[in-house]
Amino acid sequence: MRLLSLLALTFAVLVGLSFAVLNADQVSVHYFLGVQQIPLSILILGVWVFGIITGLCVSSLTVLKLKMELRRARRDHG
């Protein structure tokens, strides 16, 4: 099992490195305070991480709401 995990991790790292090499072109990012030149792979990774964090925050609010409803229903019925 440990060997399989190591192989999966190695594969993921190699795919990530090849992605970064293939998308190493510099792109301009315009924001309110100025312009920044960053590699395309870093921009894509940053947007991906931001999307994951946003999704986790939104889904955690839903989970908390459902837990409160379940607690209320258990208290009312038993």
C-alpha positions as CSV (number, residue, x, y, z in Angstrom):
1,M,0.0,0.0,0.0
2,R,2.8,2.4,0.8
3,L,4.5,1.7,-2.5
4,L,1.2,2.4,-4.3
5,S,0.9,5.8,-2.5
6,L,4.5,6.6,-3.4
7,L,3.9,5.8,-7.0
8,A,0.7,7.9,-7.1
9,L,2.5,10.9,-5.5
10,T,5.4,10.5,-7.9
11,F,3.0,10.5,-10.8
12,A,1.2,13.6,-9.5
13,V,4.4,15.5,-9.1
14,L,5.6,14.6,-12.6
15,V,2.3,15.7,-14.1
16,G,2.4,18.9,-12.1
17,L,6.0,19.6,-13.2
18,S,5.2,18.9,-16.9
19,F,2.2,21.2,-16.6
20,A,4.3,24.0,-15.2
21,V,7.0,23.5,-17.9
22,L,4.4,23.5,-20.7
23,N,2.7,26.6,-19.4
24,A,5.7,28.7,-18.4
25,D,4.8,31.7,-20.6
26,Q,4.5,35.0,-18.8
27,V,1.0,36.7,-18.7
28,S,0.0,40.1,-17.6
29,V,-2.5,40.2,-14.7
30,H,-4.2,43.6,-14.4
31,Y,-5.6,44.4,-10.9
32,F,-6.7,47.6,-9.2
33,L,-3.3,48.6,-8.0
34,G,-1.2,47.8,-11.0
35,V,0.0,45.1,-13.4
36,Q,1.9,41.9,-12.5
37,Q,3.7,39.5,-14.9
38,I,3.4,35.9,-13.7
39,P,3.8,32.5,-15.3
40,L,0.5,31.1,-16.7
41,S,0.9,27.9,-14.7
42,I,1.1,29.8,-11.4
43,L,-2.0,31.8,-12.4
44,I,-4.0,28.6,-13.2
45,L,-2.9,27.0,-10.0
46,G,-3.8,30.1,-8.0
47,V,-7.3,30.2,-9.6
48,W,-7.7,26.5,-9.0
49,V,-6.8,26.8,-5.3
50,F,-9.1,29.8,-4.9
51,G,-12.0,27.9,-6.4
52,I,-11.4,25.0,-4.0
53,I,-11.3,27.2,-1.0
54,T,-14.4,29.1,-2.2
55,G,-16.2,25.8,-2.8
56,L,-15.3,24.5,0.7
57,C,-16.5,27.6,2.4
58,V,-19.8,27.6,0.6
59,S,-20.4,23.9,1.2
60,S,-19.4,24.2,4.8
61,L,-22.1,26.7,5.3
62,T,-24.6,24.3,3.8
63,V,-23.3,21.5,6.0
64,L,-23.6,23.6,9.2
65,K,-27.2,24.6,8.3
66,L,-28.1,20.9,7.8
67,K,-26.5,19.9,11.1
68,M,-28.5,22.5,12.9
69,E,-31.7,21.3,11.3
70,L,-30.8,17.7,12.2
71,R,-30.1,18.7,15.8
72,R,-33.4,20.6,16.0
73,A,-35.3,17.6,14.5
74,R,-33.7,15.1,16.9
75,R,-34.5,17.4,19.9
76,D,-38.2,17.8,18.8
77,H,-38.8,14.1,18.2
78,G,-36.9,12.4,20.9
